[in-house]
Amino acid sequence: MRPDRPATPTEPLPVARVNVGMNVVDSAGDEAGKVTAVQMPGTDVRPDTAAGDAEHLMGAGYIRIDGTGFLSNDTYAAGGQIAGSVEGEPGVVNLRVTRDELFRATS
């Protein structure tokens, strides 16, 4: 089973359960930032990343994360890098990877 595909056809993709404003926590338990955009797989909205990475993200779906910390850049998590999410105020997105493994924005 691929992590970016649901276990059953009726189960939504992990990226489909993410909302703008949710906090993002990486696999080490460190805060990665807040979700500022959500795009489903097959989107035509190109992320601000290097060529090749952008096409991968567009195919897999992605979230844009407003980074935390001094001088941090925005990052992107592909649909397959999302482990799951927890509803709430503001809600939490759990990643399968560490912050260092996310795709960096180019600007």
LINSUL-V265724 format. One record per run of one state. SS is the DSSP state (2 for helix, 1 for strand, 0 for the rest). FROM is the first residue (numbers start at 1). TO is the last residue. If there is no record, write none. Layout:
BEGIN
<<SS	FROM	TO> <SS	FROM	TO>>
END
This chain:
BEGIN
<<0	1	13> <2	14	17> <0	18	22> <1	23	25> <0	26	30> <1	31	39> <0	40	52> <2	53	60> <0	61	61> <1	62	67> <0	68	74> <1	75	78> <2	79	81> <1	82	86> <0	87	91> <1	92	95> <0	96	98> <2	99	101> <0	102	102> <1	103	104> <0	105	107>>
END
